[in-house]
């Protein structure tokens, strides 16, 4: 079912906790938000491992493509050099070792002798150059093919790592009834601007170094970027990112809770509020690769890069634990 992004006339800045949300939100997300410590540890470890392996796999494929192109160029050069070297061999066979001496002995004057000697030297240099180029090309293609084989092996290794991390994540989610779901998908979700990466495509480690616009705490630059992009896409309802205490992403500035209601965390989202949450979850998942997202939780379902959408939690908890009143975002 197609969902429409509910933008509406929303505030452009998030309400800070302790103002409009205080009376509305006695059950604001706290603690581990419904996940056991073991589950969260497994999800974080496997998620990071999976994404690192995926980045390494992409790099290996890129290097493979470059090496394969280099092999093609070297083979083309060898194809050009072989006929030239064969001609050198035929000339050597016809003239034999005495050939150049006879050429010089046939000189009619000293100047003629020098001219013929220079011509022979030029031919020798040319022939030696062709032979050297052929040998260099053959040595280079051997090295390049060995490097290509190494990249193929690296690709296979990273695929094996991804499979292992995927299986670990699925086993962990199975403990909370993690069956595959259709999740939240909107094909025309807005496209976010990508967050900065390292030159090799990996995500740089970041600290809680930026002021959090939603609290008096801090967030990482990547979290701030994701929050900015969500707001730019129209998701500007109440949001809370930094939260002190606990071992997970909030106190590290790597997580945000996006309320489904305009002014704070209420009860189970319904009608337009639920549509808002659906659209926000879909937006985050569509842009997970651009934003560096570790996982998204919304309405008893979790999206994980290794597994896709899975059921998460029960229908017997509170709205915060079941994530039925807010979309939780965790970033790398």
C-alpha positions in Angstrom: 0.0 0.0 0.0 1.4 3.3 -1.0 2.0 5.7 1.9 2.0 9.5 1.7 4.7 11.4 3.5 2.8 13.5 6.1 4.7 16.8 6.2 1.9 19.2 7.3 2.6 22.4 9.0 5.2 21.2 11.4 7.7 23.0 13.5 11.2 23.4 11.9 13.0 22.7 15.2 12.5 19.8 17.6 10.9 20.5 21.0 13.4 20.0 23.8 12.6 17.4 26.4 11.0 18.9 29.5 8.8 21.4 27.6 5.8 20.4 25.6 6.6 16.7 25.9 6.8 16.4 29.6 3.1 16.2 30.3 2.4 14.2 27.2 5.2 11.7 27.6 5.4 9.9 30.9 6.6 6.8 29.0 9.5 8.3 27.0 12.0 5.8 25.7 14.5 4.8 28.4 17.0 2.0 29.1 17.4 -0.6 26.4 14.0 0.1 24.9 12.7 -3.5 24.9 15.8 -5.3 23.8 17.9 -7.5 26.1 21.5 -6.6 26.6 22.6 -9.7 24.8 20.4 -9.0 21.9 21.7 -5.5 21.6 25.3 -6.6 21.8 24.8 -9.2 19.1 23.0 -6.7 16.8 25.6 -4.1 17.2 28.5 -6.5 16.7 27.0 -8.3 13.8 25.7 -5.1 12.2 29.1 -3.4 12.3 30.8 -6.6 11.1 28.3 -7.0 8.2 28.6 -3.4 7.0 32.4 -3.5 7.3 32.5 -6.7 5.2 30.1 -5.2 2.7 32.3 -2.2 2.3 35.4 -4.4 1.9 33.5 -6.5 -0.7 32.7 -3.4 -2.7 36.3 -2.3 -2.6 37.5 -5.8 -3.7 35.1 -5.7 -6.6 36.3 -2.2 -7.6 39.9 -3.3 -7.4 39.0 -6.5 -9.4 37.5 -4.4 -12.2 40.6 -2.1 -12.4 43.0 -5.1 -12.4 40.9 -6.9 -15.1 41.1 -3.8 -17.2 44.9 -3.6 -16.7 45.2 -7.2 -17.7 43.3 -6.4 -20.9 45.6 -3.4 -21.6 48.8 -5.5 -21.0 47.5 -8.3 -23.2 46.8 -5.8 -26.0 50.4 -4.4 -25.7 51.9 -7.9 -25.8 49.9 -8.6 -28.9 51.5 -5.5 -30.5 55.0 -6.4 -29.4 55.1 -10.1 -30.4 55.1 -9.5 -34.2 57.8 -6.9 -33.8 60.0 -9.2 -31.7 59.4 -12.0 -34.2 60.7 -9.7 -36.9 63.8 -9.0 -34.8 64.3 -12.8 -34.5 63.9 -13.3 -38.2 66.4 -10.5 -39.0 68.9 -12.0 -36.6 68.5 -15.4 -38.1 69.1 -14.0 -41.7 72.1 -11.9 -40.8 73.8 -14.1 -38.3 76.5 -12.8 -36.0 78.8 -11.9 -38.9 76.1 -9.7 -40.6 76.9 -6.4 -38.8 80.7 -6.9 -39.4 80.2 -7.4 -43.1 78.0 -4.2 -43.2 80.8 -2.2 -41.6 83.6 -3.8 -43.8 81.6 -2.7 -46.9 82.1 1.0 -46.0 83.8 3.1 -48.6 85.1 5.8 -46.3 85.5 6.7 -42.7 82.4 8.8 -42.8 80.5 5.9 -44.4 81.8 3.6 -41.7 80.6 5.9 -38.9 77.2 6.3 -40.5 76.8 2.6 -40.9 77.9 2.0 -37.3 75.4 4.5 -36.0 72.6 2.8 -38.0 73.5 -0.5 -36.6 73.5 0.9 -33.0 70.1 2.4 -33.6 68.7 -0.9 -34.8 70.3 -2.7 -31.8 68.8 -0.2 -29.4 65.4 -0.6 -31.1 65.5 -4.3 -31.0 66.7 -4.4 -27.4 63.9 -2.0 -26.5 61.3 -4.2 -28.0 62.6 -7.2 -26.3 62.8 -5.4 -23.0 59.2 -4.1 -23.4 57.9 -7.5 -24.1 59.6 -9.0 -21.1 58.4 -6.2 -18.9 54.8 -6.6 -20.2 54.9 -10.4 -19.5 56.3 -9.8 -16.0 53.6 -7.2 -15.3 50.7 -9.4 -16.5 51.9 -12.2 -14.2 51.9 -9.8 -11.2 48.6 -8.3 -12.2 46.9 -11.7 -12.5 48.3 -12.7 -9.1 46.8 -9.5 -7.6 43.5 -10.2 -9.4 43.5 -13.7 -7.9 44.1 -12.2 -4.4 41.1 -9.8 -4.9 38.9 -12.7 -5.9 39.9 -14.6 -2.8 39.3 -11.4 -0.7 35.8 -11.1 -2.2 35.0 -14.7 -1.3 36.3 -14.1 2.2 34.1 -11.1 2.7 31.0 -12.8 1.4 31.7 -15.6 3.9 31.9 -13.0 6.7 28.6 -11.4 5.6 26.9 -14.8 5.6 28.2 -15.5 9.1 27.1 -12.1 10.4 23.7 -12.5 8.8 23.2 -15.9 10.4 24.3 -14.6 13.8 21.8 -11.7 13.5 19.0 -14.0 12.5 19.7 -16.3 15.4 19.6 -13.4 17.8 16.4 -12.0 16.4 14.8 -15.4 16.5 14.9 -15.2 20.3 12.4 -12.3 20.1 10.2 -13.9 17.5 12.2 -12.3 14.6 10.2 -13.6 11.6 10.6 -11.9 8.2 8.1 -9.2 7.5 7.2 -6.9 4.6 8.3 -4.0 6.7 7.9 -0.4 5.6 8.8 0.4 2.1 7.9 3.5 0.0 9.4 3.4 -3.5 9.3 7.2 -3.8 10.8 8.0 -0.4 13.0 11.1 -0.5 16.7 10.6 -1.2 19.1 11.8 1.4 22.4 13.5 0.8 25.2 11.0 1.6 27.2 11.4 4.8 31.0 11.7 4.4 33.0 8.5 4.2 36.7 7.5 4.0 38.4 7.4 0.7 38.0 3.6 0.6 34.2 3.8 1.3 34.4 2.8 5.0 32.8 4.9 7.7 35.2 6.9 9.9 34.9 6.5 13.6 33.3 9.5 15.3 32.8 10.8 18.8 29.9 12.6 20.4 31.4 16.0 19.3 28.5 18.0 17.9 25.7 19.8 19.9 22.5 17.9 19.8 19.7 20.1 18.4 17.1 18.0 20.3 18.6 18.0 23.8 21.3 19.6 25.8 23.7 16.7 25.0 25.9 15.8 22.0 25.7 13.7 18.9 28.3 12.5 16.3 28.6 14.4 13.0 27.0 11.4 11.2 24.0 11.4 13.6 23.6 15.1 13.1 23.7 14.6 9.3 21.0 11.9 9.5 18.8 14.1 11.7 19.3 17.1 9.3 18.4 14.9 6.3 15.3 13.5 8.0 14.1 17.1 8.8 14.9 18.2 5.2 12.6 15.4 4.0 9.8 16.7 6.2 10.1 14.6 9.3 10.2 17.4 11.8 8.1 16.1 14.7 9.4 15.8 18.2 12.8 14.0 18.3 15.2 13.2 21.1 18.7 11.9 20.4 21.2 12.1 23.2 20.4 10.4 26.5 22.8 9.9 29.3 23.5 6.5 30.9 23.3 3.0 29.4 25.7 1.1 27.2 24.1 1.6 23.8 24.0 4.3 21.1 22.0 7.1 22.8 24.7 8.1 25.3 27.3 7.8 22.5 25.4 10.3 20.4 24.7 7.6 17.8 20.9 7.2 18.1 17.7 9.2 17.8 14.1 8.6 18.8 11.5 10.2 16.4 8.1 10.5 18.0 5.1 9.7 15.9 3.1 12.5 17.6 3.9 16.1 16.9 4.7 17.2 20.5 6.2 14.1 22.2 6.0 10.4 22.9 2.4 9.3 23.5 0.6 6.0 23.3 0.4 3.6 20.4 0.5 5.6 17.1 -2.6 5.3 15.0 -4.1 6.9 11.9 -2.0 9.8 10.6 0.6 9.4 13.4 1.2 5.8 12.3 1.5 6.8 8.7 4.1 9.4 9.7 6.1 6.6 11.5 5.7 4.3 8.5 7.0 6.9 6.1 9.9 7.9 8.3 11.0 4.2 8.8 10.8 3.8 5.0 12.8 6.9 4.4 15.6 5.8 6.8 15.8 2.3 5.3 15.9 3.6 1.8 18.8 5.9 2.8 20.6 3.5 5.1 23.6 3.1 2.9 23.8 6.9 2.4 23.5 7.8 6.1 25.5 5.0 7.7 22.5 3.4 9.5 23.1 0.4 11.8 19.4 -0.5 12.4 15.9 1.0 12.5 13.1 -0.1 14.9 9.4 0.8 14.4 6.1 -0.8 15.5 7.5 -4.1 16.8 9.7 -4.5 13.7 13.4 -4.0 13.2 15.3 -3.4 10.0 18.8 -4.7 10.0 21.1 -4.5 6.9 21.9 -8.2 7.1 18.4 -9.4 7.5 15.9 -6.8 6.2 12.7 -6.2 8.2 12.0 -8.7 11.1 9.4 -8.8 13.8 10.7 -7.5 17.1 9.2 -7.6 20.5 5.7 -8.5 21.6 2.3 -6.9 21.6 2.2 -7.0 25.4 4.8 -4.3 26.3 4.5 -0.6 26.7 4.6 1.7 23.6 8.2 2.6 24.2 9.4 -1.0 24.5 7.3 -2.0 21.5 8.4 1.1 19.6 4.8 1.8 18.7 5.1 5.5 19.6 8.5 6.3 18.1 10.9 5.3 15.4 14.3 4.4 16.8 17.4 5.0 14.7 20.9 3.7 15.5 23.9 4.7 13.4 27.4 3.5 12.9 
